[in-house]
Amino acid sequence: MNSIIDVKYFLFLAYLALLSMLGFIATDMYLPAFKAIETSFGASSSHVAMSLTSFLAGLALGQLLYGPLVQRMGKRGALILGLVIFGLASFWLASSETMLSFNIARFFQALGACSAGVIWQAIVIEKYDAEKAQGVFANVMPLVALSPALAPILGAFLLNITGWEGIFFTLTGLAIALILLTLVLVPSDKHLKGTVKPKNISYCSILKNHRYLGNVLIFGACSGAFFAYLTLWPIVMEQHGFAATEIGLSFIPQTVMFIVGGYASKIGIRKLGAEKALKVLLTLFAVCVMGIAVCTLVFTGLSLYPLLIIFSVLAAANGAIYPIVVNSALQEFSDNAAKAAGLQNFIQISISFGASSIVAMWAAKGEMAIGVGISICGLLVLAAYKLRSYKGKRDLAAVAS
């Protein structure tokens, strides 16, 4: 009997992992096909690159749509709607005959993918208690790091066998599979926490919760630090004379350490509790930020290997921090988890985009730009942690009640 329960639990975890990775898979899987798409449509490289911009725009906007949709349709209904949009848009992409049609379809594909990114977190919060939800987040979130590494490899494999169209037909099939799994694994909302419909709450009201906002800003600023590194690291390595193969291999340690950090957080939480574990991890994050600042802004012109080591430790810290702050933020609005998750993801994407844009503006400065970007994100993490612990009048009233 226990073995059957374990199988169902791990099947459910695999399903949640696929939902959490869907947006990243759709982002990264077609990257090896850029040249083939450019040739197929007779388009310029900038037009093909716009398809990524179009996707990111849809990904940011869609985060705010599914909270209200969940309140109207329930989690299962809203998730299926989003997956249907994703599947239809993927088929549209595979059948596109112009670059304009392709870019429009990428926008709708991103809107559909957002349903998975928002609602899987709400499913976890409303299905499990706080402690169990923490464990689920710690199991699922590190797997997200695999998608940027594996999706381009799978995309290149499909490109060689089926052409670039096969990549999007495969994503169409994935959408169909996830719809079927949703029908089987996700019950209607009335089976989760009673039949009482949660009270509607505005995004402004959510942002007034200091603990929620502090956790979300930590999530966003830690992500921003990592994106500041990802944006310029290939350019920095080129400036130091490294070849393309070596640049690609340099991302493996961060991917591995992010996964290790995610699973190590479970041990830290079990031994120290979530709050003490978070303090330790944020201290480690701060040490990494200071180390990067010293290596890039104080002692310039050094070997890149110390930076690579520090970035790997930073990735491990991020992998461990994410599940804690996400769970802590969403527990504040367990009855409106989809809306809270959508707002959280929107803020995280916005901060990451901002950090990436800032360092990109000074790309010629190389590692110095990375150091400045990460230092700014480090200061935001410190401010967010202070905000997380602050109790205003609204929060004190909530505690008293």
N, C-alpha and C positions, 0 to 999 in steps of 0.2 A: 504494500500500500504506500509506504513512504517513498519507494523508488518511483512509483507512478507520479506522486506529488512532485518529486524532484525533477522528473522529466518535463512535467508541465511548467514548472517554475523556470527551468533553463530555456525551454522553448519560448516562454514569455519574455525572458531577458533578451534572447536573440531577436525576437520581434521588435522590442523596444530599441535595441541597438541599431537595427536597420532603419527604424524611423528617425533616430537621432542622427544617423549618417546620411540620410537621403539628400539633403541640400548640398552637402560636401561632395557626395558621389556625383551628383548632377553638375556641380561646378568643375570638378577635376577630371572626370572620365573623358571628356571630349577635348582636353587640352592637346593631346598628341595629334589631333585631327585638324588643327588650325590651318596648316598648309593645304591639306586636301580639300577643306571647305573653301578656302580662298580660290583654289584652282577650279573647283566645281562650279562656283558661281561667277568666276571671273571678277572677283572683288579684290579690293586692296586689303592689306594686312590690318589697317586701321578699322575698316568696316567689320572684319571678323573679330577684332578685339572689342568692338562695341557690343558684341553679343555677350561678353562677360560683364560689361558695364550694365547692360540691360538686365541681366540676371541679378546682379547685386542690388539694383534699384527695386526690382520686384521682391527680392528677399527682405529688404529693409521695410518696405511698405506693408508687405503681407503680415509681418509680425503683429501689427496692430489690428488686423482684421478678424483674426480667429477667436479672440476673446469674446467680442460681441456675438459672433456666430455660434459659439459654444452655448452661450446663454439662450439662444433662440432654438438651436437644433440639438443640443446635447453634444458630448464629446465624440461619440461614435458617428453621429450624422455629419458633424462638421469635418471630422477626419476623413470620412469616406468622400465627401464633397471635394475636399482638397486633393485627395489622391486621384479622383476622377479627373480633375483639372490638370494635375501633373501628368497623368497618363495620356490624355487627349493632346496636351501640348507637346509631349514627347513624340507622339505619332505625327503631329503637325510638323515638328522639326525634321523628322526623317523624310517627310514628303514635301518639304519646302522646295520651291523652284527659284526663289529670289532671296537675296540677302536681307531685304526689308522684311519679308515674311518670316525668315529665320529669326531675326532679332526680336520681332514682336512675339513670336512663339516662346522665345527664351524668357521674356518678361512673365508670361502666363505660367510657364513651367516653374519659375521661382515662386509665384503666388501660390501654386499648388503645393510646392515643397514645404512652404512655411507651416502648413497644417501639421505636418509630421513633427517639425522642430518645436512647435509650441505645445501641441496636445499630448505628446508622449510624457512631457514633464507633469502636466496636469493629471494624467492617468495615474502616475506614480504617487503623487501627493494625495489624491482622493481614494486610492485603493489601499494604501498602506499607512500605518502610523508613522510618526516622525523618525523613530529609530530604524524601522525596516526600510523606509523611504531613503534614508541616508545610505544604507547598504546597497540599495538598488542603484542609486546615482553613482556610488563609488565603483560599482561593477560595470555600468554602461558607459559613463562619460569618457573613461580612458580609451575606449575602443574608437571614439571619434578620431583619435590621432592616426588610426590606421588608414582612414579613407584617403587623405592626401597622398599617402605612400602607395596604396594598392590600386586606387581608381585609375590613375594614369597608365599603370601597367596593364590593367584589364582593357582600358580604352585602346592602347596600342595593339594589343592582341586582336581585338575585334576589328580594328582598322585594317590590319593586314589580311584578315579573312573575309570580311563582309563589306569593307568600305566604311566611310564615316556614318552612313545611314544606319548601319547595324548597331552602332553605339546607342542611338536613340530608340531603335526598336527594342533593344535590350532594356532600356529604362522604362519603356511602355510595359514590357512583360513584368518588370519589378513592381510597377504600380498595380497591376492586376493581382499579383501575388499578395501584396500588402493589403489590398482591399479585401481579399478572401480571408486573410489572417485576421483582419480587423473584425469581420463579421463573426469569426469563431472565438476570438480571444477577448474582445472588448464588449462587455455587456452594456445594455442601455443604462443611462444614468440612474434610473429609478432603482436599480439593483445595487448601487454602490453605497450611498449614504442616505437612504430613505427617499421619500418622494417629494420632500420639501424643496421647492425651487430656490436656489440661493439668491439673496438680495443683490440687485444690480448695484454696481459700484463704478465710479468714474476713474479714469486714469489719474486725474488730479488728486483724488482721495487716496489712491494707492501711493502716490509719490509723497504724500504727507506723512507716511509711516517711516520714521527715521531708520528703524532697524532694517526694513526692506530696502530702502534706498541705499543705505550704507553697504549692505551685502552686494547689491547689484552693481554699485560703483566699484567695489573691489573686484568683482567678476570682470567688469568692463575694462578697468585699468590694467589688471594683470594680462588680459587678452591684448590690450593695446600695446603693452611692452613687448609681447611676443610678436605682434604684427610689425612693430617698428624694426625688430630684428629681421623678420622674414622678408620685408620689403627690400632692404638694402644689402643683406648678406651676400647674395650672388654677385652684386656689383663690387662689394668690398673685396671678395675673393679674386675677382677678375683684376682689380687694381693691384693686388699683390701677386699676380702672375699665375694663379691656379687655373687649371683646365676645366672644361665643362664636366667631365666625369668626376673629378675631385669635388667640384661644387655640389653635384648631386649627392655624392656619398656623405658630404658634411652634414646633411639633414637627417641622416639615419640616427645618430646619437640622441638628438632632441626627440625624435619620434619614440624611440625606445624608452627614454627617461620619462617622457610624459606618461606613458602607460605604466611604468614602474611606480611613478609618483602617485597615480590614481589608486593603484591597489595598495600601496604602502599607507595611504591615508586611512584605510580601513583598520590597519594595525594601530596607528596613532590614535584614532577615535576610540578604539576598544580599550587601550591602555590609559589614555589621558582624558577622554571625553572630547566632544567636538570643539568646545570653546578653547580649552587649553591647547589642543592640537592645532587649531587655527592660529593661535598666538605664536606657536613654535614655527609654523610654516610661513607666516608673514614675516617673522624675524629672519628666516632663511631667505625669503624673497628680498628683503631689505639689504641683507649682506650681499646678495648677488647684484643688486642694482648699484650698490656702492663700489663693488669690484669692477663692474662694467664702466662706471663713471671714471674710476681711477685709470683703467687701462686705455680708455678712449679719449679722455679729456685732460688728464694730468701727464701720464707717461705715454705720449703718442709715438707711433712708429714701431711699436713692439710686434712681436710675432703674433699671429692670429690664434695660435693654439691655446693660450690661456683664456682668450675670449670664448673659444669653442667649448672649453670645459665649463666656464661659468654659465654660458647659455644653456648647456645641457642640465646643469643643476637648477637653473631658473625654470626650465621646462618641467622638471620633476616637481618643483614647488607648485607651479601652476596646475599640474595634473592632480595634485593633492588638494589644492585650495578650492578648485571649481566645485566638486561635489558638496563640500561643506557650505559654501556661501549660497549656492543655488538652492539647496534644501532649506537652509535657514531663511532665505528670502521668501520662498514660496509657502513655507509653513505659516507665515504671517497672514496669508490669504488662502487658506486651504479650501474654502468654499467658492473661491473665484480664481482657482489656480491657473486656468487657461489665460485669463486676462492678465494676471500678474506675470505669467511666463512670457506672454507676447511682449509686454512692455519691457521686461527684463532683457529679452533677446534684442529688441530694438535698440536699447541703450548700449548693450554690449557691442553690437555691430557698428553703431554710430561712433563710439569711442575708438574702436579698432580702426575704422575707416579714417577717423581724424588723425590718429597716430601715424598710420601708414602715409597719409597725405603730407603730414608735416615733414617726415624724414625724406620723402620723395622730392620735396621742394629743394632740399639741400643735398641731393644725391652725390654731387661732386665732392662733398666733404667726407664721404665714406663713413668710416667707423665713428668719427666725431658726431655725425648726424644721428647715428644709432644711439650713441651715448646720451645725447641731449633728449631724444625722444623717450628713451627708457627712463631717464631721470625724472622727466615730467610725469610720466605714468606712475613712477614710484611715489612722488609727492601726492598724487591723487589717491593712491592706495592708502597712504597715511591719513589723509583727510577723511577718506571714506570710513576707515576703521574708527576714527573719532566720532563720526556721525552715527555709525552703527551702534555705538555705546551710549549715545546721547538720548536722554529721555525728556522730550518736550511735554507740553501740557496734554496734548492729544494722547501720547503714549502712556503718560501717568494715569490719565482717566481710564484708559483701557485696562491697565493693570489693576486699578482700584475696583473696577467692575467685575 
